[in-house]
């Protein structure tokens, strides 16, 4: 049986590195209901790094 490729419902928040020549992207919570998509096609929601609450 092939290993599952489905991502867990939500991963812990990850502090994203600063984008060269750009601005820091802040913290993220990955999951199927994310409101943004990263460069690898994964869905995430932008969150406050301290409170872990969604931003915007």
C-alpha positions in Angstrom: 0.0 0.0 0.0 1.4 3.4 -1.0 2.1 5.9 1.8 -0.5 8.7 2.2 0.4 12.0 0.7 -2.4 13.9 2.4 -1.2 16.6 4.8 -2.4 16.7 8.4 -5.3 19.1 9.1 -3.0 21.6 10.7 0.7 21.8 11.3 2.3 23.9 14.1 3.0 27.6 13.3 6.3 28.1 11.4 8.3 31.3 11.4 9.0 31.9 7.7 12.4 33.3 6.7 12.7 36.8 5.4 12.4 37.0 1.6 15.6 38.3 0.1 14.9 41.9 -1.1 11.4 41.7 0.4 9.8 41.7 3.8 9.3 39.1 6.4 6.3 36.9 5.7 5.5 36.3 9.4 4.1 33.1 11.0 2.0 30.6 9.3 -0.5 27.8 10.2 -0.6 25.2 7.5 -3.9 23.3 6.8 -6.5 22.5 4.2 -8.6 25.6 5.0 -5.7 28.1 4.6 -6.3 31.4 2.9 -3.0 31.6 1.1 -0.7 29.3 -0.9 3.1 29.1 -0.5 5.6 28.7 -3.2 5.3 24.9 -2.9 1.5 24.9 -3.3 0.7 24.3 0.4 -2.3 26.1 1.9 -1.7 28.2 5.0 -3.2 31.0 7.1 -1.2 34.0 8.2 -1.1 34.1 12.0 0.2 36.4 14.7 3.5 34.9 16.0 2.7 35.7 19.6 -1.0 35.0 20.0 -1.2 32.3 17.2 -4.5 33.9 16.1 -5.3 34.4 12.4 -4.4 37.8 10.9 -6.8 39.6 8.6 
